[in-house]
Structures are given as structure tokens and as C-alpha cells.
Amino acid sequence: VFLEAFSFRSVVLTTAVAEQGTTGMTVYQQGGLIRVALPVVEPGADLFLYDALGRQLKHVAVSDQLVEFNGADLPAGAYTVVLHNEQGIAPVRFVRE
């Protein structure tokens, strides 16, 4: 039932395999660590992690092209990493298995 209600047609939905969204941002997992590779670093950019219900779980101020945070406490499910910068908002979805 959950699979019927959730749209999997997104081109930026990922699994444990590294995936690049249309933004040039890549999200990949290594054990409990979640890494987000950004094409460029812009001053004042922020990275947010949301669960499938839209709850904000993490907020990281971007200071490098590779942002890492601990995801070991995250249960299996669908998540969205969102980059907020001067150009707007860039989301990339991934699945934690």
C-alpha cells in the first residue's frame, strides 16, 4: 500500500548506489555516513535533510564541496537532501536501506 501511495517517478530517487540529480549534487552512503558532493560551494549555502513526511532532521552550513553527516541513527526509508543557496532550492532524494 505504501508503494502505491508514494511516487517513484522522480529522476533523483537513489538507493545505496551513488546518484547524481539534475542539480549536479551527488548523495551516497558509506556505512552510517551520508556524503553529499556539491559541484560548487557558494557562500551562505545550507544543506537540509528531510524525511518522507517532510520533517527536518538535519541542517548543515556548507563550507566545502563534500558535506558529510552521521546517518547511522536514521531508520530505513526515503529521505530528501535539499541545498538552499542564492540560486534557489535543489532537492535530491535517496533511500536508506
N, C-alpha and C positions, 0 to 999 in steps of 0.2 A: 504494500500500500504506500509506503514512504517513497519508493522509487517512482510510482505513478504520479505522486504529487510534486516531486522535485524535478525541475527541468535540467537535463544533462546535455542540452544542445549547445552549451557555451563552448567557444573555441579555446577558452583559457582554463578549463577544468583539468586538473592534473591528478596524478596518483603519485606514488613514491618515485616515479621517473621524473627527472628534471624537465620542466616545461617552460616555454617562453610564451608569454602573452603578446598581444598586439602592441603593448607598451614598450617592449624591449626588456621588461623586467622578468627575471627568471627566479622561480621558487623551487628549492629542492630540499630534501630531508636527508639527514645522515644521523641515524640513531634517534636520540631525543632532540637533536639540534636542528633548527629550521634556519635555512640560509636564504637570503633574498639578494640576488645580484642585480644591481641597477646599471643602466647604460651610462648615466652621468650623475654626478652629485650636484644638487643645487642648494644654495644657502637657504635655510628656513624650511627645508622639506621634512615631512614627518611620515612615518610608516605606522599603520594601524593594522591590527589583527582582529577580525570579527568571526564569530561562529555562524552557523547556518541560520540562527534565529536573529542575527543582526546585533548581538551583544558585543561590545568592545571588550576584548580580552587583554590586549597589549598595545602600548604606544611607545615608539622609539623615535627619538630625534635622529635624523640621518646625518652622519658625518663622514661616511665612507661609501665606496661603491658596493661593498659587501656588508650587509647587515645580518647579524646572527642573533638569535634568541633561543632560549630554552623552551622546547615544546614537549618535554617529557611528561609534563602534567596535563597535557591535552588528551582527552579521550579520542577514540577513533571517530571520524566524521568529516564533514565538509567545512572548509574554512575559506575566508577571503582575506588576502593581504591587499591593503589599499595605500597607495602612495599619494599624499597630498603635497602639491608644490605649486609654483606660480602658474604653471600651465593648466592646472585643474586637478582632477582626480583620476587615478589609474588603478583599476582593480585587477587582481589575478586570483583565481580560485584554485584550491588544491584540496586533495583528500588525504587525511591522515589515517593510515591503516593500522 
